[in-house]
Amino acid sequence: MPVQLIDGKKAAASVIQAVADATEILKTETGVKTGLAVVIVGSDPASHTYVGAKSRMAKECGFTSIQHTLPEETSQQDLTELVARLNADESIHGILVQLPLPRHLDSEAVVQSIRPEKDVDGLNFVNAGKVATGDLRTGLVSCTPAGAMVLVGGIHGSDLSGLKAVVIGRSNLFGKPMVQLLLNANATVTVAHSRTKDLEDVCRDADILVAAVGRPEMVKADWVKPGATVIDVGINRIAAPERGEGKSRLVGDVDFQTVKDVAQAITPVPGGVGPMTIAMLMANTAIAAWRATGREAPHFDRS
């Protein structure tokens, strides 16, 4: 049976449509227009590309989208004061500070200064703690693991009882929250990482294999259980001399060309988990706006 390519663009479009619908309902019924503020410091081209994509998506969702572009030399105090003003602004429901920040700034202090209810990246300790304790009802979930779970749900449904999941990677940003989301869906979960003994054997036991290690094409076909679902979170740029001198291409942490012959379903790179990250950022912003009006927020975790 041919492998099923998990279409992150299609799933993301579905989430964005649901967010736009919910945003319109909130505005019609309460007069409240959802507001997202994005803060970017410096001139890093990749960061500006990401911020541009987020701003376009916010407008597509019907949000008020405000961008604060600050010079490279912005001080910690000036950035902190801006975040404080956005925290106090009732028309802003989500605050996103684009990372990485210039080296002279303390990123962690800035992220933790965002009020948890406006922390649409899901990085504040309060939100991380809620996810870690299984409270998915009142917190905001980190966007990439939330998006990866939508893709898993598209294959296996919302109840993963009886399925074994392996997450390669234990980062605070992705690995740890992904583990908790899988546990919350009743999967039996193993966390693997660079110090795991017999890593290939551990992975081969997984019905759902999630790779998030940042090593190009590390996961080979013989690591994968036949018929498994493979979620590739890696985004790595490698040389592609076949495309011409100095050219490169994007690959994931999974050796896609060989693994696709073993897996039942797999996310491509690009076009898999990536589009879901921005979609779930929009979903978190809509959730924050609904909660700010005292309403039970809709769910956007179905593809």
Buried (B, 14 or more C-beta within 10 A) or exposed (E): EEBBBBBBBEBBBBBBEBBBBBBBBBBEEBEBBBBBBBBBBBEBEEBBEBBEEBBEBBEBBBBBBBBBEBEEEBEEEEBBEBBEEBBEBEEBBBBBBBBEBBEEBEBEEBBBBBBBBBBBBBBBBBBBEBBBEEEBEEBBBBBBBBBBBBBBBBBBEEEBEEBBBBBBBBBEBBBBBBBBBBBBBEBBBBBBBEEBEEBEEBBBBBBBBBBBBEBBBBBBBEBBBEEBBBBBBBBBEEEEEEEEEEEEEBBBBBBBEBBBEBBBBBBBBBBBBBBBBBBBBBBBBBBBBBBBEEBEBBEBBEB
